[in-house]
Amino acid sequence: LLSSATSPGLHVIHIAAEMAPVAKVGGLGDVVSGLGKALQKKGHLVEIVLPKYDCMQYDRVCDLRALDVLIDSYFDRQLYKNKIWVGTIEGLPVYFIEPHHPDKFFWRGKFYGEHDDFRRFSFFSRAALEFLLQAGKKPDIIHCHDWQTAFIAPLYWDIYAPKGLNSARICFTCHNFEYQGTAAASELESCGLESHHLNRPDRMQDNSAHDRVNSVKGGIVFSNIVTTVSPTYAQEVRTSEGGHGLHSTLSAHSKKFIGILNGIDTDAWNPATDAFLPVQYNATDLQGKAENKQALRRNLGLSSTDVRRPLVGCITRLVPQKGVHLIRHAIYLTLELGGQFVLLGSSPVPHIQNEFEGIANHFQNHDHIRLILKYDESLSHVIYAASDMFIIPSIFEPCGLTQMISMRYGAIPIVRKTGGLNDSVFDVDDDTIPSQFRNGFTFMNADEQGLNGALVRAFNLFNNNPESWKQLVQKDMNIDFSWETSSAQYEELYLKSVARAKAAKLA
Ligand code: ADP
């Protein structure tokens, strides 16, 4: 087994259920690779541990090979073998865990949404720690993400630190408090955690169902550092309206809890080099942006007769959080205002998927509206490049990446002021914000009037003042949304936590 190489910086191991571009459902996947790469650039040794899903994009993994040792991992009072694979994704070393369990946990043709998700990911969390122990890794930081790997925190302190994997501090990042990973308390026993010890109000007991445990709560209680993905969202989840039942837990642990705005991967999202685009472009040469708009219109069969007709884009999971009723409204309003609308999205919720399929069919051959109801990475790049405006009417939004990507591609964001949208989009008409920071259109009320106000203002500026619009596009394209600043904040948290642990050992 590979032992950790020595490095002048910290040794950070991310254990996660997603990593872009090979296994991505949403923003979590982008964060693991974006933050990982940024920390690696700063001189830290960063490694990632993922499940070995059958449905990963294997063509994006370099030098994939199996290690010649199997790792035994405990589950349901037995030991199961795990094959460990290693490869490189975007320059980061990644270990993949392939359980030899009869339930074929990661051979399901999808990442989540299985009836036994709690078992699948509690198994994975334990197997990942077992691998680190047996491989002799001595990380400074183990960084786990979302409910799927929040089990790491209690597993580490209750089982693995006593076994000798005790060099690390645990950092837990919650990317969305809506998804908490709860189950009957007895289900914790499968991965070796003791339910009678953990099913207590100050430990893992769910705050609303006392016979259930909650893995995100375990992540909060048992980690040394707890983060979420924007400062505004960190405030919102401390309130009873925004906390999804965890506000009291977060308040009790507020000293170690902080919101850090995500960055975006500016190598992957760069209109000047983006290989998915028919034409590359940059802020000083916007001709290419216009050509991408024409190319998208041609590909989707939209009318190209009026070159300047504004194109409104929307790329999203279609779930209630994203304000689906407002997205629907935006389609019709855009049409009324004389624009074109392109939606790329898919929904895990059958009635929402059905509803949008109905709208898609209705507009099937329409000159100005197109709905593409699937996940399509390459098309997403072209839509960002082609759009003049980009709509994000979220009910809540922990961070949101699409507003930052759209700005980098010169599509002006129109967003509801919530969570990370509130920390990254500032209204062009808001006099309380210094003018150099104003970069988009925002609205407060999650209703049609709220959205109307912002969209109409955007259309007015676009139609009546093309020169100001162009300056806004260029300004947005030049904003630095890289991981530079955010990764420095994570680095500081890690270093402080490691220093505190050292000081405590010496005392
Ligand atoms: P969330 O994590 O809640 O889904 P984010 O805004 O944080 O939302 O991240 C969404 C990411 O997923 C962005 O990179 C966006 O481009 C991408 N995305 C969402 N839906 C699709 C889709 N249908 N096809 C391609 N990419 C998508």
Boltz pocket constraint, residues with backbone or C-beta under 6 A from the ligand:
constraints:
  - pocket:
      binder: B
      contacts: [[A, 25], [A, 26], [A, 27], [A, 28], [A, 30], [A, 315], [A, 316], [A, 317], [A, 344], [A, 345], [A, 346], [A, 372], [A, 374], [A, 375], [A, 376], [A, 377], [A, 380], [A, 399], [A, 400], [A, 401], [A, 402], [A, 403]]
      max_distance: 6.0
